[in-house]
Amino acid sequence: MPHYPSWQDTLAGKTWRTTHFPRIKADMPTFLGVPYAIRDEDLAGADAVIIGAPFAAGWGTKYSGVDKAEWLAATVRVRQQSIRYRGGYVQDFDLDIFEHLKVVDYGDVDIPLEASYEGTVERILEAQEGVERKVKAALAAGAVPIVIGQNSPCASYAIGRPVAEHVKGPVGMISLDTHWDCWPYDWATMNDHVAGSTNWKDKLFRDCPSYAIRNLVEIGERGMLENPDIVRHYLRNGACFMPMWKIRTELGIQGVIDNLRHAYDGTAGVYAHFDMDVLGGAGPTEGDILGELAEPIGMTDYEAIRIAHEVGKRGCDGLSFLCIPPGSAIMYRVIVYAVTYFLAGLAMRKAGQTGT
């Protein structure tokens, strides 16, 4: 596991930000130093709301062979890495997102630490309910909830279902992942109430009829991980599937961007989900920091960030991140970039500068 710098090391040399930013906790600044919202009323007028969902699934101290403390630290460390930047000015586009968008940080959902070590159905559903409450508050304020989490259901189903309930009409989905997450039940609990890591997407389609498979854009899977009956079911029903092999040999990143339209055709809203194990062994770091989740032919950091930006340009009603590669400062910065470039896309859309 790469050495993760201390909070003081992260601040070292960043004299323009060492004291002048809001803090949620002593070692947790708000994302990019945006205002800290402590109650629902503070969300008024916001275009986007940052929400942390620190939850690791299953029993015991490890998830996929990596200590759960490393997974749970993501909501703190992503924000820590964000504060190394001066603010919302993205030089690639000569665009300051905060000139166009109001963004607030609603802190972390109050998920008991025990929920990540005692995988009971009751604990999981309580954690999910806490995330849904904050997501619903953001949607009610007219903002896009952006949830930074680690495991299902707290960083997938808990965003997808409120989005479906909020949007008046059909909803499309854009999903980046190494795995389909479409098994007909949760492997960890074997309980029909749980939308876990293996089944959250299947449960979302069953529970929320406004999602249609023909408006699913699935990106990044590869290899020998899946049940053929499950994959073929989604293909027969019209899912736009872009495995990494096809992206590398045929589509390229522009082909992927062009195919995002399938999530928007005939829909009234879109939910975008980024399972960052899609990076596999690719990206700007070395080693199998994803543990058992690491797979060859991974997506690059640029590709994931570019897709986030293009989704923002086209419009999005909810965005979530999970399986954020643990323990690496540069990988947390990938999430900072993905969120910020997504916000840049939203800002361009609001300003009528998308060109899409």
Protein Blocks (a to p, Z undefined) as FASTA:
>chain_A
ZZdddfklmmgoplmlmmnccdfblklccehhiacdfbfklmgopabdcddddddededj
beehiafklmmmmmmmmmmmmmmpgbjcdfklopafklmbccddebjadddfklmmmccf
klmmmmmmmmmmmmmmmmmnopacddddfbdfklmmmmmmmmmmmpgcddddddddfbfo
lafbdfklopakbccfklmmmmmmmmmmmbcfklcccehiacjlbcfklmmmmmmnopac
ddfklmmmmnommlmmmmmmmmmgopabdcddddfklnmmgcjdecjfklmmpcghiacf
klmmmmmmmmmmnopabdcdehiaehiaklmmmmmmmmmmmmmmmmmmmnopnoZZ
